[in-house]
Amino acid sequence: MVAIVIALILNTLIVFLAAYVLPGVKLYSFWNAVVVAVVVGVLHSLVHHAAIWLTLPPNFFTYFLCTLVLASIAIYILSLCMPGFEVDGLKWILIFSFIVALFNGLILHLVHA
């Protein structure tokens, strides 16, 4: 339970900082960052095992690429459905997803190690 809370806090900070640094991503409150972090974290945990099976043989590059595509789709859907979270175009969706997926993978590895 503690690991989940730590991962949520770290993911929220990553989402918040990535949105702050990237001019094409807009968060209107810290709570929007929490919602984005929860949704991306849940989607990541749900598709984690499926992504491994989809990328057989297990290869870091193909796994990361699959995770990046799934995270990009999730970010795009979130930007359409959630008021207070906007992403200006495909370029910013990919950059934001890359940053979030990279650090989410590191956090997942550190929390489960």
Summary of the structure (lengths in Angstrom):
residues: 113
radius of gyration: 13.4
end to end distance: 14.8
largest distance: 41.1
contacts: 329
relative contact order: 0.19
helix: 80%
strand: 5%
